[in-house]
Amino acid sequence: MLFRVLRATSDGALLLSSDSAQPVDGRAKLFDGRKEVATVLETIGRVDRPLFVGRLAEAARKGYLRFEGMELETRDAPR
């Protein structure tokens, strides 16, 4: 599943959209290549496609603005 970062804040909070209309059950780890950079915490809205709240990993928070517009994926995403 691919996620696009719509907004990132300095405390590591993320607003995410997805390529899928399915909500996320539980937490899903997000990766930039092979590096884990964030976690999806919950689904917060559904119209046509859901929106998600996430949190950047502690190591990724220093450059949080570079994540806006970036696509991140779960491990189960097809390559």
N, C-alpha and C positions, 0 to 999 in steps of 0.2 A: 504494500500500500504506500503510495506517495503522498507526502504532505508538503504544502507550501506555507512558509512562514509569512503571515500577513503583517504581524507587528511583534517586535521584541522590545522588552524594557530592561533597564539597567539592573533590576533585581532578578533577572532571568526568566520572567514570565513570557510566555509565547501565546499568540493567537494564531491558530492554524486552520487551513482549509485542506480538503482531501480530494483526490481523484476519484474517490468512491462515494457512493451514497450511503454506505453502511456505517453505523456508529462503531466506536471502539469499545469492546468489552474489557474492563479492567484497565491496566496500564500497558502501554506499548512503548518499547525503546526505539528511538530514532537514530539513524546513522547517516553520517556524511562519508560516503565510501565505506571504509572499515572502522571508522572511529565513532564510538557512541557519543552523541552530542546533546541529546534531549530525551525527555519522556513525555508521552501524551498522558495527561491525567484524567480528563473527562470530556464528554460530549456536552456542549452547552447550548446548541441551537440546531433546529432542523427546519428548513423550508424545502428547497430542492436538494441541497446537500448540507450535511452537518458542519458546524464549526467546532473546534476543539480548543481546550486550554492545555498548555504544556509547560514544561520547566526545563531550562537549559541545565546541562550538567555543570557542576562547579568549575571545572577546568575550561569550559567554553564561554563563561560569562564575561570575561574581560573584553572580548571583541563582539559583544552581543549585536551591534548594529549591522555587522556583516551578514547576519543570518536573515535579515529582512529580504523577502523575495526568493530566498534559497529553497530548493526542494530537498527534503530529507525523506528517507525511506525506512520502513521496518525491514527486518531480516527476511520476512516471507515475500517481499516484493520480487516479481520475476525480473531476471537480468537479461 
